[in-house]
Amino acid sequence: MRVGVLTGGGDCPGLNAAIRGIVRKGVEVHGFEFVGVRDGWRGALEGAIVPLDVPAVRGILPRGGTILGSSRTNPLAGEDGVDRVRETLAEYEVDALIAIGGEDTLGVAAALAGEGIQVVGVPKTIDNDVAGTDYTFGFDTAVNIATEAIDRLHTTAESHTRTLVVEVMGRHSGWIALHSGIAGGANVILIPEQPFDIDQVCAWVENRFTIRYAPIVVVAEGAVPKEGQMVVKDSSLDEFGHVRLSGIGEWLSHEIADHTGKEARTTVLGHIQRGGTPSAFDRWLATRFGLRAIDTVKDRDFGTMVALRGTDIVRIPLAEATVGTKGVDPALYSEFGVFFG
């Protein structure tokens, strides 16, 4: 069997570990051949196929990013997208495809599976918002990076007795904000799932100043104020219909400064959260996903995605994994309310 591997959507730490796991077991245990699809679904549309073998994956375990490249190309955006993907796979004699990605990449994989293409999904995203799996790889590294940044910002905030707002990624879900905010000792954490009251935020900030403690506010990029709207970088859309976010941190800083009369500054972590060496957990999880994904191909259990449930790797239908995004449970968020203010 010849198997294609692609990585789509935003890059994240652990992608190379997953590729390595797939190829090593696929070649050494199952005797498969592999090809890499360059730049996500764009390569599937354009026929950008490269050789992929054991020597190609040596030494890539600790590397961030992806040796195959990635893109936010959506083959379903054009009328002939499915046919072009099918033609590419046929031209290069690819029998099955492993798609490593988040909600958008896996959504395309689910649609292609519905069209009869033999595909298996692997969930990755720093946002941890793929349904059906307890964790996606990339998330742990992003949380560690954000936590370290918050730790560092505490000292400069205290030195100048100012509010520091830390904007982290999270379009629809606040997993990074919640985990890093709690781990970093933030005094306010704002997530997309819970519209916030700016007056309450400022009251929490003021409370910290009364005890001569500089507040740290962690906000996900997709967080929205009550009776307000999402702050966007510009109005342009990508091929999956998403606007470019970023700006809620600056907006918050201005509001906090106006309400409290005290200085507030913003740090936007942005793509720093995506880059660099993957954490040990992300290497471990990505490797397990890769090993189980190639077993799934061997069993010809197509139209499925590997997922983490507790400590077990299971298979679930791609349709189940792409029914919607996994958000933060309100009960979990409220559990940490004692630390706000």
C-alpha positions in Angstrom: 0.0 0.0 0.0 1.2 3.5 -0.7 0.1 6.1 1.9 0.1 9.9 1.6 0.6 12.1 4.6 -0.3 15.8 4.8 -0.3 18.5 7.5 -2.9 21.3 7.0 -4.0 24.5 8.7 -1.8 26.3 11.2 1.5 24.7 12.1 2.1 23.5 15.7 4.8 21.7 17.7 4.6 17.9 17.3 3.7 17.6 13.7 7.1 16.1 12.8 6.8 13.6 15.7 3.5 12.4 14.2 4.9 12.1 10.7 7.9 10.2 12.1 5.6 7.8 14.0 3.5 7.1 10.9 6.4 6.5 8.6 8.6 4.4 10.9 5.8 2.0 11.8 4.3 2.0 8.4 7.6 1.0 6.7 9.2 -1.2 9.4 6.1 -3.1 10.6 3.5 -2.9 7.8 5.8 -2.6 4.7 4.0 0.4 3.3 5.4 3.0 1.0 4.9 6.7 1.7 4.7 10.0 -0.1 4.3 13.5 1.5 1.8 16.0 0.3 3.3 19.4 0.3 1.6 22.4 2.0 -1.6 20.7 3.1 -4.6 20.6 0.8 -2.9 22.9 -1.6 -0.4 20.1 -2.5 -3.3 17.7 -3.0 -4.9 20.1 -5.5 -1.7 21.0 -7.3 0.0 17.6 -7.3 2.9 18.7 -5.0 4.0 15.2 -3.9 7.4 14.4 -2.5 9.1 11.1 -1.4 8.7 10.2 2.2 10.8 7.4 3.8 12.6 6.5 7.0 15.8 8.5 6.2 13.5 11.6 5.6 12.1 11.4 9.1 15.4 10.8 11.0 16.2 13.6 13.5 12.8 15.4 13.1 11.3 14.4 16.5 12.4 17.6 18.4 11.8 20.0 15.5 8.8 22.3 15.5 6.8 23.1 12.5 6.4 20.5 9.7 8.8 19.1 7.2 5.9 18.8 4.7 4.8 22.5 5.0 1.2 23.6 5.6 -1.4 26.0 4.3 -5.0 27.0 4.9 -6.1 26.0 1.5 -9.7 24.7 1.3 -10.2 22.2 -1.6 -14.0 22.4 -1.0 -14.0 26.1 -1.9 -13.9 25.3 -5.6 -16.4 23.2 -7.6 -13.7 20.8 -8.9 -11.7 20.5 -5.6 -12.7 17.0 -4.8 -12.0 15.8 -8.3 -8.6 17.4 -8.3 -7.7 15.8 -5.1 -8.9 12.4 -6.4 -6.8 12.9 -9.6 -3.7 13.7 -7.7 -4.0 10.6 -5.5 -4.6 8.5 -8.6 -1.7 10.0 -10.5 0.7 9.2 -7.7 -1.0 5.8 -6.9 -1.8 6.8 -3.4 -4.1 4.3 -1.9 -4.9 6.0 1.4 -4.3 9.5 2.9 -3.5 10.5 6.5 -4.6 14.1 7.2 -3.1 15.7 10.2 -4.9 18.9 11.2 -7.4 20.8 13.2 -11.1 21.5 12.7 -10.8 22.8 9.1 -8.4 20.2 7.8 -10.3 17.4 9.4 -13.6 18.9 8.1 -12.2 18.5 4.6 -11.1 15.0 5.4 -14.6 14.1 6.5 -16.1 15.5 3.3 -13.6 13.6 1.2 -14.3 10.4 3.1 -18.0 11.0 2.3 -16.9 11.0 -1.4 -15.2 7.7 -1.1 -11.6 8.8 -0.6 -9.8 6.5 1.9 -8.7 8.9 4.6 -7.7 8.8 8.3 -7.5 11.9 10.5 -5.0 12.9 13.2 -6.0 15.8 15.5 -3.5 18.6 16.1 -4.0 22.2 17.1 -2.7 24.5 19.8 -6.3 25.5 20.5 -7.2 22.0 21.8 -10.7 22.5 20.3 -11.2 19.4 18.2 -14.2 17.5 19.3 -14.0 13.9 20.4 -10.4 13.9 21.8 -9.4 14.9 25.3 -6.3 16.7 24.0 -4.7 17.6 20.7 -0.9 17.8 20.3 0.5 21.3 20.1 -1.7 22.5 23.0 0.7 21.5 25.8 3.6 23.4 24.2 1.6 26.5 23.6 0.4 26.5 27.2 4.0 26.1 28.4 5.1 29.0 26.3 2.3 31.3 27.4 2.8 30.3 31.1 6.5 31.2 30.9 5.6 34.6 29.3 3.1 35.3 32.1 5.7 34.4 34.7 8.1 36.9 33.2 5.5 39.6 32.9 4.6 39.4 36.6 8.0 40.9 37.6 7.9 43.9 35.2 4.2 44.6 36.1 5.1 44.7 39.8 8.1 46.9 39.2 6.0 49.6 37.6 2.6 48.9 39.4 0.8 48.6 36.0 -1.7 46.2 34.5 -0.3 43.9 31.9 -2.8 42.3 29.4 -1.6 39.1 27.8 -3.3 38.2 24.5 -3.1 34.5 23.6 -4.5 32.5 20.8 -8.0 30.9 20.9 -10.5 31.8 18.2 -13.5 29.9 19.5 -12.1 28.3 22.6 -10.3 29.5 25.7 -8.2 26.4 26.5 -4.9 28.2 26.2 -6.0 31.2 28.1 -7.5 29.1 31.0 -4.6 26.7 31.4 -1.8 29.3 31.1 -3.7 31.8 33.1 -4.2 29.5 36.0 -0.7 28.1 35.7 0.8 31.6 35.5 -1.2 33.1 38.4 -3.3 35.6 36.3 -5.8 37.7 38.1 -8.3 37.8 35.3 -8.9 35.2 32.5 -11.2 36.0 29.6 -12.3 33.3 27.1 -14.6 33.3 24.0 -17.1 31.0 25.7 -17.9 33.5 28.4 -18.7 37.1 27.3 -17.2 39.5 29.8 -18.3 42.6 31.6 -15.7 45.3 31.3 -16.8 46.9 34.5 -16.3 43.7 36.4 -12.8 43.3 34.8 -11.8 46.7 35.9 -13.2 46.0 39.4 -11.0 42.9 39.6 -8.0 45.0 38.4 -8.7 47.8 41.0 -8.9 45.2 43.7 -5.3 44.0 43.0 -4.1 47.6 43.2 -5.6 48.1 46.6 -3.2 45.5 48.0 -0.3 46.9 46.0 -0.2 44.0 43.6 0.1 44.5 39.8 -2.7 42.6 38.0 -2.2 40.3 35.0 -5.1 39.9 32.6 -5.0 36.9 30.2 -7.4 37.1 27.3 -8.0 34.8 24.4 -8.0 36.5 21.0 -11.6 35.5 20.4 -13.0 36.8 23.7 -15.8 39.3 23.4 -17.3 41.9 25.8 -21.0 41.8 26.7 -23.0 44.0 24.3 -19.9 44.1 22.1 -18.4 42.3 19.2 -15.3 40.3 18.4 -12.2 42.5 17.7 -10.6 41.6 14.4 -7.3 42.6 12.7 -9.0 43.2 9.4 -12.2 42.1 7.6 -10.5 39.8 5.1 -11.5 36.1 5.2 -9.4 33.0 4.7 -10.6 30.1 2.5 -12.5 28.6 5.5 -14.3 31.9 6.1 -12.3 33.0 9.2 -11.4 36.6 9.9 -8.0 37.5 11.2 -8.2 38.0 14.9 -6.0 40.1 17.3 -6.7 43.4 18.9 -8.8 42.5 21.9 -5.7 42.9 24.1 -5.1 46.5 23.0 -8.8 47.3 23.4 -8.8 45.9 26.9 -5.7 47.9 27.8 -7.2 51.2 26.8 -10.5 50.4 28.6 -8.7 49.4 31.8 -6.5 52.5 31.7 -9.5 54.8 31.1 -11.5 53.1 33.9 -8.8 52.9 36.5 -6.6 55.8 35.7 -3.5 53.6 35.9 -1.2 52.5 33.2 -2.0 49.3 31.2 0.2 47.6 28.6 -0.4 44.7 26.2 1.7 41.8 25.1 0.4 39.8 22.2 2.1 36.3 22.1 0.8 35.5 18.6 2.8 32.9 16.6 5.4 32.5 19.4 2.9 30.0 20.8 3.1 27.9 17.6 6.8 27.8 17.2 9.9 26.1 18.7 10.6 22.7 20.2 7.6 20.6 21.2 7.2 19.6 24.8 7.7 16.1 26.0 4.0 15.5 26.2 3.3 16.7 22.7 6.1 14.5 21.3 4.6 11.6 23.2 1.0 12.2 22.1 1.9 13.0 18.5 3.9 9.8 18.3 1.1 7.7 19.7 -1.4 9.3 17.3 1.0 8.6 14.4 1.4 4.9 15.4 -2.3 4.4 15.8 -3.1 6.2 12.6 -1.0 3.9 10.5 -2.6 0.9 12.2 -6.0 2.3 11.3 -4.9 2.5 7.7 -3.6 -1.1 7.9 -7.1 -2.2 9.2 -8.7 -0.2 6.4 -10.9 1.6 9.0 -11.2 4.7 6.8 -13.3 7.8 7.6 -12.1 7.8 11.2 -9.9 9.9 13.4 -7.6 8.7 16.2 -8.4 10.4 19.5 -7.2 10.5 23.1 -9.7 9.3 25.7 -8.2 9.2 29.2 -4.9 7.4 28.5 -6.2 5.3 25.6 -6.0 6.1 21.9 -9.3 5.2 20.2 -10.9 5.6 16.8 -14.0 7.8 16.2 -15.8 8.7 13.0 -14.5 11.8 11.4 -18.1 13.1 11.2 -18.2 13.0 15.0 -14.9 14.8 15.4 -16.0 17.6 13.0 -19.5 18.2 14.3 -18.4 21.4 16.1 -15.5 22.8 18.2 -14.8 21.7 21.8 -15.2 24.6 24.1 -14.4 25.2 27.8 -17.2 23.9 30.0 -18.7 26.8 32.0 -18.5 24.8 35.2 -14.7 24.3 34.7 -14.3 28.1 34.1 -16.2 29.0 37.2 -14.2 26.6 39.2 -11.3 29.0 39.1 -13.3 32.1 39.8 -11.8 32.4 43.3 -8.6 33.5 41.8 -10.1 36.5 39.9 -9.6 39.9 41.4 
